[in-house]
Amino acid sequence: DVKVTQSSRYLVKRTGEKVFLECVQDMDHENMFWYRQDPGLGLRLIYFSYDVKMKEKGDIPEGYSVSREKKERFSLILESASTNQTSMYLCASTVEEGYQPQHFGDGTRLSIL
Amino acid sequence: AQSVTQLGSHVSVSEGALVLLRCNYSSSVPPYLFWYVQYPNQGLQLLLKYTTGATLVKGINGFEAEFKKSETSFHLTKPSAHMSDAAEYFCAVRIGSGTASKLTFGTGTRLQVTL
């Protein structure tokens, strides 16, 4: 089974802090994704990466950056956390072929105080 | 650009009743379609997917969905609801493959199952 592991289930940070969310997958997938999930809005794509050191903006990249130094690891960075970034963050990975599903981690519930 | 519409943010059914969760998509090319389920405080788990071929797709936990191109729909059904089916369900569409390929999600439908 594919395993996507997010480093923290719950995280509490303060406004202005630099926050790192880590995601690791064990299936050698090319593509990795970061989403945020908010009630009534579903999942919105923040950033994705299709190869090491490659990244592309999703639908809501403002206030975020990402890093992919190794194929298995994809990090989401909140440069200066703000209260409107309080949310559930989900990481996913998949292979190139479009018919294959994305595999998700358990999510990180981030609170910015 | 593709989009996904899930009709009804909340659906309530009695245990043993039919479950019907609606999903419509817009796409100018044949899509790949997915249903995911999310239990409280967990990530998303794949229920089923449509790629090509048979339009009636069976998934886990007794769920199935039918791809209807003429109606641009991919509704999720289960003949008899169980209390354990209470969760949030997301429909998603993926178009293309490779680096241009991304999932677009609907806003989700929360299923409540009552006794």
Interface residues (C-beta under 8 A of the other chain):
Chain A: V4 R9 N31 F33 G40 L41 G42 L43 R44 L45 F48 Y50 E56 G58 L90 A92 E96 E97 G98 Y99 P101 Q102 H103 F104 G105 D106 G107 R109
Chain B: S9 Y32 F34 Y36 N41 Q42 G43 L44 Q45 L46 K49 T51 T52 F90 R94 I95 G96 S97 G98 T99 S101 K102 L103 F105 G106 T107 G108
